[in-house]
Amino acid sequence: MIKYRTKKCFPPVACWFILCKKRQDIHRGKKDCFSMELDKSRRCRQMGVFMKKYVSLFLVLAMMSAFVLSACGPQKKIRTPETALYYYDGIADLSEYLELPDYSSLTLDVNPEPTDEEVESYIANMLRSNPGVKKITDRPIAENDVVAITFVGTVEGVKADDCSYEDAEKLYECTVGAGNHVEGFEEALIGLMPGESVSVDLVFPENVRNEAYAGKAVNFAITTYEIREYYTPELTDDFVKGLALTDGETAVETVDAYRAYARKTVQKSNSERIRNNLDSYKWKLVSETATVKQYPQEEIDRYLQDNTAYYQKIAEQYGMAFADYLSAYGMTEEAFQELLQKDAEAYVRDCFVAEKIARDQDISFTEEEYKEMLEDLALDQSVENGQALVDQYGDGFMRMYFLTEKVVAYLKDQIAEVNVPAEESGEKE
């Protein structure tokens, strides 16, 4: 479901498009002289790890892309013409589809007090961000080991500084088998005992970043130091002391003190989020308490078809079967369609709610205002101009985006709020 912010922001779906584009650019790009382009199987595995980490982002943003595509596609009978004021001008009375709550009687109750689960999640993330390391020197290096090394690269008899790393105080870490280096570099480490050195003659591929090295022979003199095994540490008094934290002027040195510190930190974060997103919470309260009597099936069907087609195309770009692409997210095709169905209904509901309130309260904008808002948003997001936004996302989508912004602003003064945390002294919004 869309979450609108009080400040101007790009249509949320753009985040997903940009994320995909950046990932594609990275995969197509050339690596440095000792870090080469991943082969397809390794790339898919690494992409899967990335996707799983950000699966919640995918679920929120990916489900929205169909409406961008739909806005650019052929118009259905219930849709507005591109130049009309409202998105669903084809529906004379939205009441046959939707019943709004009496939003003037709603009260938004927000409480920044964190749950125990939130505190434990904060602590768990902190521990993962401060891993312990076990240094191993009594066994040979094997596949998947993280090895601390230094190395010197020599191209045609001349030392290449951009292919060398000689800082023995801050060793370079190489993951054996990750495929992040010139073919043969990582393999040369397998079987060595930490402390041993190896000299290996390799050849740069044609797609090396530094084109001057393309196809040339290179020698790497590699010195190994240790195998490093990282682990998530336990929360102990000694670990807490090592963090060197203070709560005000008081040192945080025990587990109990750290838990209190964590709770206070999470509460502060919650408070800031609440203050910065009150309008969003009010919008969500109204939208989720609205009653949808029926969904226009053609809208739901188009959402499902367009979104499925879009992600099938993305899978093709990665050279993956659609089922394998979804599996990288930890999803089956059936689960994907179920999520699409739910999000399609939520999105249509949001559109109906925004437009119904806009009609009831005579909220609108002129063509001149629309063009100004497009240009302002384009400037804010470093896009060429407003027309570029329309070309990319569709006129209908942009009109609904701005109309919803106005509805969200209207609701700001219509809904009471309780338990809103006060802004702390010296804190900036």
N, C-alpha and C positions, 0 to 999 in steps of 0.2 A: 504494500500500500504506500502511496506517496506520503511523504512527510514534508510539509511546507515550512519554510523558515521565515522569520520576521525580516531578515535582510535578503537582498536580492541574491538568488543563487541560480545556477544553470539548471535546466530541467534535469532531474535526478538521473534519467536514463543516460544522459551524456556521460556520466561517470563510468558506466559500463562500457560504452562505445570506446571511450578514451583508454580504458584499461585494456580492452581487447587489442586496440591499435598499438599501444605501447608494447604489449607482449609480442605481437606479430613483428614489430620493428626490431625488437631485441633478437628474435629468432632468425630473422632474415639478415641481421647485421653481421659485420665481421668482428671477430674477437682480436685481442692483442696478440703479440707474436708467439706467446706460449699458452694462450687460452683460446682454443679453437671452437668452431660452431659445433654444438652438440649433435650427435646423430639422432635419428627420429625416435628410436625406442627410449633412449635416455631422456630426450626432451619431453616425451609423453609422461614418463615417470615423474620428472621434476614438476611438470605442469600440474599433474595430479596432486602432488603435495601442496603446491601453491593454492590450487582451487579448494582443497579441503580446509585449508586455513581460513579462507575467505568465503566459505560456503554461505554464511548468512548474508554477506554482501551480494552474492549471486542471487539468492532467493528474493531479496528486496528489489534489486535493480534489473535483473534479467527479465523478470515477469512483466516489466513495464514497456519493454521495447516494442511489443506488438502494436501498441497504440500510436507510437511514432510512425511505424510502418503503415498502420491503418489510415492515419491522417493523410498520408501521401497517396493512398490507393483509391480505387473507384468508390464513389460515395453511395451508400445505401439510402433507402427512402427516408429513414428517420433522421439522417444526418443533415446538418445545416449546409447550405452552399458555402463555399470558402469565404465569401465576402459578407455573410450574414452575421448578426450580432451573437447569437447563441449557437452552441454546438449542436443542440438537438431541436432546432427550430421545426423539424419535421414532426415533432410530437406537440400537439396543441396544448395538452394538459398533462404535465408530468405527474400529477396526483394519481393517475391510473397505474403508475409504476412505483411511486414512492410516497411514504408518509413521513414527514419531518417530525422530530420531537419538538416540544415547546422549549426551544433552546434558551429563551429568556429566563426560564425557571431552573435551568441546569446550574449546578455548582461544581466547579473543578476543584477536587480535593487532592492536593499534591503533598507528599511528605518525603523530605530528603533523607530521613533516617534509613540507613542501609540495612538490608537483611543480613542474616548470618552467611547466606550463600554468597552475597556480593562481597563480603569481607574475605571469605575463604578464597574466592576467585581472585581477588586482588593479591592475596598472599601467594597463591599458587603461581600467578603470572610473575610476581617479583622473584620467586625462587627460580623459575625457568629462565629469567633474564640474568640471573647471577649463578650460572652453572659452576659446579666444581669440576676439576680436571684431575684425572689420574694419569701420571706420566709413567710410561712403560718402556723399559730398555732391555728386558730379558727374553724377548721372543722375536722371531722374524716378522717383518712387515707383510701384511696380507691385504687382500681385496677389501675395500670399504674402510680401511684404517685411515685416521687422520694423522698425518705425519708432519712433524716440525722439521723444516729443512732450510738450507741456503743453496743457491745455485748460481753459476756463471754461464751465460750463453755466449758462444763464439760463432760468428757468422763469417765463413770464408777466411778464417784465421784472425779476425778482428773481434775484440770483445764488444758485445752489444749491451750497453747499459740498460736499454729498455727490455732486455731479455734476461736480466740478472737481478738477483736479490741476495745481498751479502750482510744484512744486519743480523748478527748473531745474538744481539740483545733482545730483539723482537722478531722471533723466527717466523718464517713464512709457513702457512699451513696448507698442505696439499691432501685432498681426499682421494685416495687411490680408487680408481674405477668410476669417478664422477664424470669423466670425459671433459674436463675443463681446460685441458692443456693439449699441446701438440701430441698427435698420436705417437705413443711409445714412451712419452715422458713419465706418466704415472706407472706404466707397466714395468719400467726399469727399476722401480723401488721394491717391487714384490720379491720377497726372499731375503732382502738385506736385513742385517741386524742393526738396530739403532746405533749410531756412531760410525757406521761404515759409509764409504763414499762410492760413487759410481760415475763413469764417464760414458755417455751415450750419444751416438751419432744419429741424427734424425733429419728429416726433410720437411720444410714448411710447405703446406698446401697452397694452392693458388689463391684461396680466399682469405689469406691472412690480412689482418688490418693494415699493417705496414706493408704496402704494396712492393716496397723495395726488397722485401724478404721473400716474396712469392716464389715458390719452387726452389729456393736455395737450401743448401745443406747447412745444418747447424749442429754444433756440439754443445751439450749441456754437461757441466761438471757439477754433480749434485752431492751435497753432504747431508746425511740424515742425523738427527739428534735424538728424537724420542717419538714414540707413539702416544697420542693423546686420546684418552677416553673421557668424554664429558658426561656428567650425570647431574640430576637435579638434587641439590643438597636438602638436608632436613633443616627445619626451623629450630635452632637451638640458641641458647644464650650467647655462645661463642660466635655463632654466625651473625646474630643481630649486632653484636659489638663490632664485628668487622664491617658492617654497613656504615658505621660512624654517623648515625642520624641524630637529629635533635628535634624535640618537640618544644618549640619556643626556645627557652634557655636550658631545658632539661634534656640530658643525654638519654637516648633510647638504647637500653643495654640488656633487656630481658625479653623473653618471649611474650610475657603478659604486656609489657610496655609497648612492644611492637604491635600486638593485636589492637591495643587501644589507639595507637598511632594510625594503623591501617583503617580502623573504623572512622576515625576523624577525617582522614584523607578522602575516603570514599564519600562520606557525608558532604564534604566540601565540594567534591566533584558533582555529586547529585544536585546540590543546591545551585551550582553554577549552570548546570544543564537545564534545570527547571526554569531558572530566571531567563535563560536565553531562548527557551522554546515554549513559553507559555502560550503563544498564539497557536503553535502546532498542536499542543495538548488540547486546546479548546476545539480546534478543528476536528481532531480525532474523536473527541467526546461526542460532538454533534454527529459526525459521520457514522460512528459505530452504534449510536442509539437510534439512527434512522431505520425505518422498516421498509424493506424492498418488497413490494407486492408481486412483482414479476420482472424478469430480466428480458430485454429484447434479444431473442435467441440469435439473430443475425450478427449482433455485436459480439456476443460470447463466441460464436463459431469463428468469426473472423479473427478475433484475438488469439484463439487456439491455433488456427491454421497459420497465421502470419508469424506468430512467435515460434512455433515448431519449425517452420521453413527457415526462419532466420538462424536458429541455432544448428539446424542441419547443415546450413551453408558454412557456419563457423567451423563445424566439425570437419567438413570437407577441406577447408583451408589448412587444417592441421594434419590432413591426411589420415583422419580417423573415422571409423564407423561411428554413427551417431550413438549407438548403445555404449561403445567404448568411451566416447567423449563424456556422456552422462555419468558413466561409472567412475570417471576421474573425480567427479563431484560427490561420489558416494550415492548416486541416484540410479534408479531404473527408469525405463521409458514410461512405465505405468505411474511411478511416483511423480515423474516430471509432468505428465498430463494432469494428475490430480492437483499439483501445485498451480499449474496454469489455470485450471478451472476455478480454484478458490481465488486466485489473484485477479482473474478476469472479472469475477463477480464483485470483488472489493473495488476494483478500479471503476467499473461502470457505476457502482453505488456512489463512489466519490464524485464522479462527474455529474450524476443526477442531483446529488445534494448541493453541489456548488451552483449548478444552474437553477435549481428550484429556489434557492435562497436569493440568487441574483434576480430572478424574475419577480419574486415576491417583494423584494426591497428595491426594485428598480435600479439595480447595480449594473453599470455598463461602462463602456468607454467609446469615444469617437474614433474614427479612422485616424485622425491626426494624433490622438493620444496613443493609439495602438502603435503607430509608426515610431513615436517618441520612445515608448517603452521598449520596443525592439532594439532601437539604436542604443539606449541606455544599457540594456542587458548585453548587447554585443560588445560595447566598450568595457563593461565590467568584467566580461569573460575573455577579453582579448580576441574576439571574433571579428572578422573583417568588417561586417556591417549587419544590420538587421535582416536584410534579404538573405544573407548567408544562413541565418538561423532558420528562416522559413524554408529555404531550399533543403536544409538538412533534416528538419524535424516536421515540416508540414505546417501549413497555415492554421489548420484546425487545431492542431496540438498547441501551438503557441497562443492562440486565442483563448483556449481553455486554461492554459497555464496562467495567463494574466488575469483572466476572470476569477479564477480560484484565489489568486493573490488578493484581489479586492474583497472577495467574500471572507477570507481569513481575517483581513484587516477589519471588516465590519463586525465579525463575531467577537473581536477583542473586547469590546465594551458591552457586549450583550450577556456574557456569562460571568457569574461571580466566581471568585477563587478564594480558597482557604488554605492555610498552612504553607503559603508561599514563603520561602526563606528570605530574610532581609539581606540586602547586599552588604558584604563585609566592608569594613572601613579600608579605604585605599584600593579596593578591588575595581578593576576596569571591566567594562562589558566587552 
